[in-house]
Amino acid sequence: MAVGIKKDHIFDRNDVFHLSVSQPLRVSKGMASLSHADYFDQDQQLHYRNVFINLAPAGREIDVQAGYTRNLSNENRIKVLIYHANDYNHMAGQTDYGGLIRFEQVF
């Protein structure tokens, strides 16, 4: 799920600002059973182990992104983007953030 807004002409006729908030898909609850080879005994018999994994996440990730684009000319453009994620990877208390600056040229 996501929602965003975009506004043209912030400082002049050649720029755009956008802001978005999103929530990546996640499993709300569930269990998984995994069977895997565990060890060989002294008679060379392979023994398996069943592991049950709780798929319920500990958090709910919410991402916020902001971006600015400015056309420098008909052939050149610069973009700046920053983002922040709360409960990154749906793990409570984890955060992630980053940004980028991108220069584009048409040729």
C-alpha positions in Angstrom: 0.0 0.0 0.0 1.3 3.5 -0.9 0.2 7.1 -1.2 2.1 10.0 -2.6 1.9 13.6 -3.7 3.7 15.4 -6.4 4.0 19.2 -7.0 5.4 20.8 -10.1 7.0 24.2 -10.3 8.3 24.5 -6.7 11.1 27.1 -7.4 10.6 27.6 -11.1 9.0 25.9 -14.1 11.7 23.2 -14.4 11.3 21.3 -11.2 9.2 18.7 -9.4 8.9 17.6 -5.7 7.3 14.4 -4.6 6.6 12.8 -1.2 5.4 9.2 -0.6 4.5 6.9 2.3 4.4 3.2 1.7 4.0 -0.1 3.6 5.6 -3.1 2.0 3.6 -6.4 1.9 4.1 -8.7 4.8 2.8 -11.9 6.3 0.5 -11.2 9.2 0.7 -14.6 10.8 1.6 -18.2 10.0 4.0 -21.1 10.6 6.3 -23.0 8.3 7.7 -26.5 8.8 11.2 -27.2 7.4 12.6 -30.7 7.2 16.4 -30.9 6.6 19.2 -33.4 6.9 20.8 -33.2 10.3 23.5 -35.8 10.7 24.8 -39.3 9.9 25.0 -41.7 12.8 27.7 -44.4 13.3 25.8 -46.8 11.0 25.8 -44.1 8.2 22.1 -43.6 8.6 21.0 -40.1 7.7 18.8 -38.4 10.3 16.4 -35.6 9.5 15.2 -32.8 11.7 11.9 -30.8 11.5 12.1 -27.2 12.4 9.0 -25.0 12.9 9.4 -21.3 12.0 7.0 -18.6 13.1 6.4 -16.3 10.2 4.6 -13.5 12.1 6.7 -10.3 11.9 7.8 -8.4 14.9 7.0 -5.0 13.4 5.2 -3.2 10.6 7.5 -1.4 8.1 6.6 2.1 7.0 8.7 3.8 4.4 8.8 7.6 3.7 10.5 8.9 0.5 11.0 12.5 -0.7 12.5 13.5 -4.0 13.3 16.6 -6.0 13.9 16.7 -9.8 15.2 19.7 -11.7 15.7 20.0 -15.4 19.0 21.8 -16.0 18.4 22.0 -19.8 16.6 20.1 -22.5 19.3 17.4 -22.2 20.3 17.4 -18.5 18.4 16.6 -15.3 19.4 16.2 -11.7 17.4 14.1 -9.2 17.8 14.0 -5.4 16.1 11.3 -3.3 16.0 10.5 0.4 14.2 7.7 2.2 13.7 6.4 5.8 12.2 3.1 6.9 10.8 2.4 10.3 10.7 -1.3 11.5 12.9 -2.2 8.4 12.2 -5.7 7.1 9.2 -5.7 9.5 11.5 -6.1 12.5 10.6 -3.8 15.4 13.2 -1.2 16.3 15.2 -1.6 13.0 15.6 1.5 10.8 17.1 2.1 7.4 17.8 5.3 5.6 19.6 6.5 2.5 19.7 8.9 -0.4 21.0 9.4 -3.8 21.9 12.1 -6.3 21.5 11.2 -9.9 22.5 13.2 -13.0 20.8 12.3 -16.3 21.9 13.3 -19.8 20.1 12.6 -23.0 22.4 11.9 -26.0 
